[in-house]
Amino acid sequence: MSLVFIPLYIHFTGIEAYGLVGFYATLQGVFALLDMGLSSTLNREMAGLSAEVGREQEMRNMVRTLEFIYWGVAVAIVVVIVLLSGYISQHWVTAEHLSPETVREAVILMGIATGLQWPVSFYSGGLMGLQGQVLLNVVNIIMATLRGVGAVLILWLVSPTIGAFFSWQIVVSGTTTLLLAGALWYSMPKSRGKACFQASVLRRIWRFAVGMFGISLLATLLTQMDKIILSRMLPLEMFGYYTLSGVVALSLFRLIGPIFNGVYPRLTQLVTLNDQFAIKELYHRSCQVMSLMILPAAFVLAFFSRELLLLWTQNVVTAERAYLLVSLLVTGTALNGLMNIPYALQLAHGWTKLAFYVNLVSVIILFPLIFFMTKHYGAVGGASVWVILNSGYVLITIQLMHRRLLPDEKMYWYGRDVGLPLLCAVVTAGCGRILMPDSLSQLGVVFYIAVVSLLTFGFAAWVTPETRRWIVQRLSYRTVKCV
């Protein structure tokens, strides 16, 4: 939904106003720091407690305790953004066609929407810990449809302004939060006692929560500092192109997120039960599925970014100015996606120090690098740092993690879990790009890229051990059945 409707948002409001949507996304990322690791902690605790008998009351007390904290922070977010709206509109955002008053009103509205949207991660974390992904997805599907379709209808039939856009975000954000809150309480096992606030819950979880807060703080700096710097250094129009490219790249998390959300609670349960064989088996299977899901899509998108942007936006200027940004950001995001299952394994063991110190070193090195690259090379420089950051994770962090967790499985991860599908995706999509004819119609481009995508996915599936084994088993089963 977020991808499909972006050209319509830009059509109704203009690229400069869409830059404010990018600023809104950045605000949400920055204020995610106030999560303090509680949503990830709730995810882990719900998964662990659900594996044991007689912990129903403890689960409900934990949710109530953390819920109080979360809603208090949500109110604080709204107050802070409203108070800063004047400064942001006059001294931070550089707008050429939008008046400071229009920008200020938009910032106030996005502050309210951010506050209402903020508890979503908390309730989602609890549902995922209970392995209630299906219920969570039902709510997300309905609300994503309302968010996208409703925004377009509001801009088309009511008012084509950025204020109308954010007003609708307030309605949808509040509704989503209430639905997910009800879904979480409904999904928890019943107990005789009433759920209540307990300070002892905070004393028990504070170590893991603090570790997660540190990781989240540094991760937010690493993922948002480019946007913060660019929103200050670039005209709002150019920042709009960068935001557009970022949305395309982050669409890969529509593939990454569900796998992580499904695997992490199960890994936590297996760690609680100390089933080492099952942990190793699930780890490799999940890493291979993650590679197969994201690498073919990422490299087709990276190699054909100009053509896909033109097909999507029907705007030559947008395609020319954004295609290189898309290629860089997509490549970095794909590398980041490969680290999600190893990261889930660390969290399942309650080990937060590695991710914290790796991110700390990255911030120290990359903050001045982002500023330097952005200053001298603009948006492209900022995007290239995202590739550098995630290449370091793949090349260095995996080495450090496997010294402690599954020490004999490192080369299997580099070779079979990631290396084979990565090489196959790059070679197949790259050859498809080189061999692409110059004089294709739009329909021809669609057909050609579709064929390259199928070939890239098919070859990557065949060289990935888990999926190749599944394919062989299915073919053998069908052959025996026919005989």
C-alpha positions in Angstrom: 0.0 0.0 0.0 2.8 2.4 0.9 4.4 1.9 -2.5 1.3 1.9 -4.6 -0.1 5.2 -3.4 3.1 7.3 -3.3 2.8 8.6 -6.9 -0.8 9.7 -6.1 0.3 11.5 -2.9 2.9 13.4 -4.9 0.4 14.1 -7.7 -2.1 15.7 -5.3 0.3 17.5 -2.8 3.5 18.0 -4.8 7.0 16.7 -4.2 7.8 19.4 -1.6 4.8 18.5 0.5 5.8 14.8 0.2 9.1 15.8 1.7 7.1 16.6 4.9 5.9 13.0 4.8 9.5 11.9 4.8 10.2 14.2 7.7 7.2 12.6 9.5 8.8 9.2 8.9 12.0 10.5 10.4 10.2 11.8 13.4 8.7 8.4 14.0 12.1 6.8 13.8 13.7 9.3 16.2 11.0 8.9 18.8 11.2 5.2 18.5 14.2 5.7 20.9 11.7 6.3 23.7 10.6 2.7 23.3 13.5 1.9 25.7 13.6 -1.6 24.4 10.2 -2.4 26.0 8.5 -3.8 22.8 11.4 -6.2 22.1 11.5 -7.1 25.8 7.7 -7.8 25.8 8.1 -9.9 22.7 10.8 -12.1 24.3 9.1 -12.3 27.7 5.7 -13.3 26.1 7.5 -16.0 24.1 9.4 -17.4 27.1 6.4 -17.3 29.5 4.1 -18.9 27.0 6.5 -21.9 26.9 5.9 -22.6 30.6 2.8 -23.6 32.5 1.1 -21.4 35.2 2.5 -18.0 34.2 -0.7 -16.5 33.0 -1.1 -13.9 35.7 2.6 -12.9 35.3 2.0 -12.3 31.6 -1.0 -10.1 32.2 0.7 -8.0 34.9 3.7 -7.5 32.6 1.5 -6.1 29.8 -0.4 -3.8 32.2 2.8 -2.5 33.7 4.6 -1.7 30.5 1.3 -0.3 29.0 1.2 2.4 31.6 4.7 3.5 30.7 4.0 3.4 27.0 1.0 5.6 27.1 2.7 8.1 29.3 5.5 8.4 26.7 2.9 8.7 23.9 1.4 11.8 25.6 4.9 13.3 26.1 5.7 12.8 22.4 2.7 14.8 21.3 3.5 17.7 23.7 7.2 17.9 22.6 6.4 18.0 18.9 3.7 20.6 19.3 6.0 22.8 21.3 8.8 22.5 18.7 6.5 22.9 15.7 7.3 26.7 15.4 11.1 26.1 15.4 10.9 23.2 13.0 8.8 25.2 10.5 11.0 28.3 10.5 14.5 27.1 11.2 14.8 23.4 10.3 12.7 22.6 7.2 13.7 24.5 4.1 10.5 25.0 2.0 10.2 27.1 -1.1 6.5 26.8 -2.0 4.9 26.0 1.4 4.4 28.8 3.9 5.9 28.5 7.5 2.4 28.4 8.9 1.4 25.5 6.6 4.5 23.6 7.6 3.8 24.4 11.3 0.3 23.1 11.1 1.5 19.9 9.4 4.1 19.4 12.1 1.5 19.7 14.8 -0.7 17.1 13.1 2.2 14.7 12.5 3.0 15.0 16.2 -0.5 13.9 17.2 -0.4 11.1 14.6 3.1 10.0 15.9 1.8 9.9 19.5 -1.2 7.8 18.6 0.9 5.5 16.3 3.7 5.0 18.8 2.1 2.3 21.0 1.5 0.1 17.9 5.0 -1.4 18.3 4.3 -2.3 21.9 1.1 -4.2 21.2 2.6 -5.8 18.1 5.6 -7.0 20.1 3.3 -8.7 22.6 1.2 -10.4 19.8 4.4 -11.6 18.1 5.7 -13.0 21.4 2.5 -15.0 21.6 3.0 -16.1 18.0 -0.2 -14.3 17.1 1.2 -13.1 13.7 -2.0 -14.1 11.8 -4.2 -11.9 14.0 -1.6 -9.1 13.8 -1.5 -9.3 10.1 -5.3 -9.2 9.7 -5.4 -5.9 11.6 -2.4 -4.5 9.7 -3.9 -5.5 6.3 -7.2 -3.8 7.1 -5.6 -0.6 8.5 -3.0 -0.4 5.8 -5.8 -0.5 3.2 -7.7 2.2 5.1 -4.5 4.3 5.5 -3.6 4.2 1.8 -7.0 4.2 0.1 -8.5 6.7 2.6 -5.6 9.1 2.2 -6.0 9.1 -1.6 -9.8 9.7 -1.3 -9.3 12.5 1.2 -6.8 14.2 -1.1 -8.9 13.7 -4.2 -12.4 14.4 -2.9 -11.9 16.6 0.2 -8.7 18.7 0.1 -5.4 18.1 -1.8 -3.4 19.5 1.1 -0.7 18.1 3.4 -2.9 19.0 6.4 -5.7 16.8 5.1 -3.2 14.0 4.6 -2.0 14.2 8.2 -5.5 14.5 9.6 -6.3 11.2 8.1 -3.1 9.7 9.6 -4.4 10.7 13.0 -7.7 8.8 12.5 -6.0 5.7 11.2 -3.2 5.7 13.8 -5.6 6.0 16.7 -7.8 3.2 15.4 -4.9 0.9 14.7 -3.6 1.3 18.2 -6.9 0.6 19.8 -7.5 -2.5 17.7 -4.1 -4.0 18.4 -4.5 -3.3 22.2 -7.8 -5.2 22.1 -6.2 -8.0 20.1 -3.3 -8.5 22.6 -5.5 -8.6 25.6 -7.9 -11.0 23.9 -5.0 -13.3 22.9 -3.5 -13.6 26.4 -4.5 -16.6 28.5 -7.1 -15.8 31.1 -6.3 -15.7 34.8 -8.3 -15.4 38.0 -6.6 -12.2 39.2 -6.9 -8.7 37.7 -4.0 -7.4 35.7 -2.2 -4.7 37.7 0.9 -2.6 37.7 3.9 -4.2 39.4 7.2 -2.6 39.9 8.8 -6.0 40.3 8.2 -6.6 36.6 10.5 -3.7 35.8 13.2 -5.0 38.2 13.2 -8.4 36.5 13.4 -7.2 32.9 15.5 -4.0 33.3 18.8 -5.5 32.2 17.5 -6.8 28.9 15.4 -3.7 28.4 18.4 -1.4 28.9 20.5 -3.5 26.5 17.7 -3.2 23.9 17.4 0.5 24.6 21.1 1.0 23.9 20.8 -1.0 20.7 17.7 0.9 19.6 19.3 4.3 20.4 22.4 3.5 18.3 20.4 1.8 15.5 18.1 4.8 15.2 21.1 7.1 14.9 22.6 4.9 12.3 19.3 4.6 10.2 18.0 8.1 10.7 21.1 10.3 10.8 21.3 10.4 7.0 17.7 11.7 6.9 18.3 14.2 9.7 21.4 15.6 8.0 19.8 15.6 4.5 16.6 17.3 5.8 18.8 20.1 7.1 21.3 20.4 4.2 19.1 19.8 1.1 16.2 21.7 -0.3 12.9 20.0 0.6 12.3 19.0 -3.0 15.6 17.0 -3.2 14.8 15.5 0.3 11.5 14.4 -1.2 13.4 12.4 -3.9 15.6 10.8 -1.1 12.5 10.0 0.9 10.9 8.4 -2.1 14.0 6.2 -2.7 14.1 5.3 1.0 10.5 4.1 0.9 11.3 1.9 -2.1 14.3 0.4 -0.3 12.5 -0.1 3.0 9.8 -2.0 1.1 12.1 -5.0 1.4 11.2 -5.0 5.1 7.8 -6.2 4.0 9.7 -9.4 3.2 12.2 -9.2 6.1 9.9 -8.4 8.9 7.5 -11.3 8.7 10.3 -13.8 8.7 12.0 -12.2 11.7 8.7 -11.9 13.5 7.9 -15.5 13.0 11.4 -16.9 13.9 12.4 -14.8 16.9 9.7 -16.0 19.3 10.3 -19.6 18.3 14.0 -19.3 18.8 13.3 -17.8 22.2 11.2 -20.8 23.1 13.9 -23.2 21.9 16.6 -21.4 23.9 14.3 -21.5 27.0 14.0 -25.3 26.4 17.8 -25.5 25.6 17.2 -27.6 22.5 20.5 -27.0 20.7 19.8 -29.2 17.7 16.5 -27.5 16.9 18.1 -24.1 17.4 20.8 -24.9 14.8 18.3 -26.4 12.4 15.8 -23.4 12.6 18.7 -20.9 12.4 20.1 -22.2 9.1 16.6 -22.8 7.6 15.5 -19.3 8.5 18.7 -17.7 7.2 18.3 -19.4 3.8 14.6 -18.5 3.5 15.6 -14.9 4.4 18.3 -14.9 1.7 15.9 -16.3 -0.9 13.2 -13.8 -0.1 15.2 -10.6 -0.2 18.3 -11.1 -2.5 16.6 -11.8 -5.8 14.1 -9.0 -5.3 16.8 -6.6 -4.1 19.2 -7.0 -6.9 16.5 -7.0 -9.6 15.3 -3.7 -8.1 18.9 -2.4 -7.9 19.9 -3.2 -11.4 16.6 -2.0 -13.0 15.9 0.9 -10.7 15.6 3.5 -13.4 13.1 1.5 -15.5 11.0 0.5 -12.5 10.9 4.1 -11.2 9.8 5.3 -14.6 7.1 2.6 -14.8 5.9 3.4 -11.3 5.9 7.2 -11.2 5.5 7.8 -15.0 7.9 10.8 -14.4 11.2 11.0 -16.2 12.6 13.6 -13.9 11.8 11.6 -10.8 13.3 8.4 -12.3 16.6 10.2 -13.3 17.1 11.9 -10.0 16.2 9.0 -7.8 17.3 5.7 -9.5 20.9 5.8 -8.2 19.6 6.5 -4.7 17.3 3.5 -5.0 20.0 1.2 -6.1 22.3 2.2 -3.2 19.6 2.1 -0.5 18.2 -1.2 -1.7 21.6 -2.8 -1.7 22.3 -1.6 1.9 18.8 -2.7 3.0 19.3 -6.2 1.6 22.6 -6.6 3.5 20.8 -5.4 6.6 18.1 -8.0 6.1 20.6 -10.8 6.1 21.6 -9.8 9.6 18.1 -10.2 11.0 18.1 -13.9 11.9 21.6 -13.7 13.5 20.3 -10.8 15.5 17.2 -12.8 16.5 19.5 -15.5 17.7 21.4 -13.0 19.9 18.2 -11.6 21.4 16.8 -15.1 22.0 19.8 -15.8 24.2 19.4 -12.4 25.9 22.7 -11.3 24.5 22.5 -7.5 23.7 26.2 -6.5 24.3 27.5 -7.4 20.9 24.9 -5.4 18.9 25.3 -2.5 21.3 29.1 -2.2 21.0 29.0 -2.8 17.2 26.5 -0.1 16.7 28.5 2.2 19.1 31.6 1.8 17.0 29.6 2.3 13.8 28.1 5.6 15.1 31.5 6.9 16.1 32.9 6.2 12.6 29.9 6.8 10.4 28.5 10.0 11.8 31.3 12.2 10.5 31.5 10.0 7.4 27.8 10.7 6.6 28.3 14.5 7.1 31.4 14.5 4.9 29.8 12.4 2.1 26.6 14.4 2.2 28.4 17.7 2.1 30.6 16.7 -0.8 28.4 14.3 -2.8 24.9 15.2 -1.6 22.1 12.6 -1.4 24.2 10.0 -3.2 26.9 10.3 -0.7 24.5 9.8 2.2 23.0 6.8 0.5 26.4 5.2 -0.1 27.2 5.2 3.7 24.2 2.9 4.2 25.9 0.3 2.0 29.2 0.7 3.9 27.5 0.3 7.2 25.7 -2.9 6.4 28.7 -4.4 4.6 30.6 -4.0 7.8 27.8 -5.9 9.7 28.0 -8.8 7.3 31.8 -9.0 7.2 32.6 -8.3 10.9 29.6 -8.8 13.2 28.9 -12.3 12.0 32.5 -13.2 12.8 32.1 -11.9 16.3 28.7 -13.5 16.9 29.7 -17.0 15.9 32.6 -17.0 18.4 30.0 -17.4 21.1 26.8 -18.7 19.5 26.9 -21.8 17.2 30.7 -21.4 16.7 30.9 -24.3 14.2 28.2 -22.8 11.9 29.9 -19.6 10.7 31.2 -20.8 7.3 27.9 -22.6 6.6 26.2 -19.2 7.0 28.7 -17.4 4.7 28.7 -20.2 2.2 25.3 -21.9 1.9 22.9 -19.7 3.8 24.0 -16.4 2.2 26.9 -16.8 -0.3 25.3 -19.1 -2.9 22.0 -17.2 -3.2 23.8 -13.8 -3.1 26.2 -14.8 -5.9 23.4 -16.3 -8.0 21.1 -13.2 -7.6 23.9 -10.8 -8.5 25.0 -12.7 -11.6 21.5 -13.5 -12.9 20.1 -10.0 -12.4 23.3 -8.4 -13.6 23.4 -10.4 -16.8 19.8 -9.6 -17.4 20.6 -5.9 -17.1 23.5 -6.1 -19.5 21.5 -8.0 -22.1 18.4 -5.8 -21.9 17.5 -4.3 -25.3 17.4 -0.5 -25.6 14.3 -0.2 -27.7 11.6 -1.8 -25.6 8.1 -0.4 -25.1 6.8 0.0 -21.6 4.9 -3.3 -21.9 8.1 -4.9 -23.2 10.1 -3.6 -20.2 7.5 -5.0 -17.8 7.7 -8.4 -19.5 11.5 -8.4 -19.7 11.9 -7.5 -16.0 9.3 -10.1 -15.0 11.2 -12.8 -16.8 14.5 -11.7 -15.3 12.9 -11.7 -11.8 11.6 -15.2 -12.3 14.9 -16.5 -13.5 16.8 -14.8 -10.7 14.4 -16.2 -8.0 14.4 -19.7 -9.6 18.2 -20.0 -9.9 18.6 -18.6 -6.4 16.1 -21.1 -5.1 17.9 -24.0 -6.7 21.3 -23.1 -5.3 19.9 -22.6 -1.8 20.1 -26.0 0.0 16.9 -25.8 2.0 14.7 -24.8 -0.9 16.4 -27.2 -3.3 15.8 -30.0 -0.9 12.1 -29.0 -0.7 11.8 -28.8 -4.5 13.4 -32.3 -4.9 11.1 -33.7 -2.3 8.0 -32.3 -3.9 9.0 -33.5 -7.4 9.8 -37.0 -6.0 6.4 -37.1 -4.2 4.5 -36.1 -7.4 6.5 -38.7 -9.4 5.7 -41.5 -6.9 2.0 -40.4 -6.8 1.8 -40.5 -10.6 3.3 -43.9 -10.8 
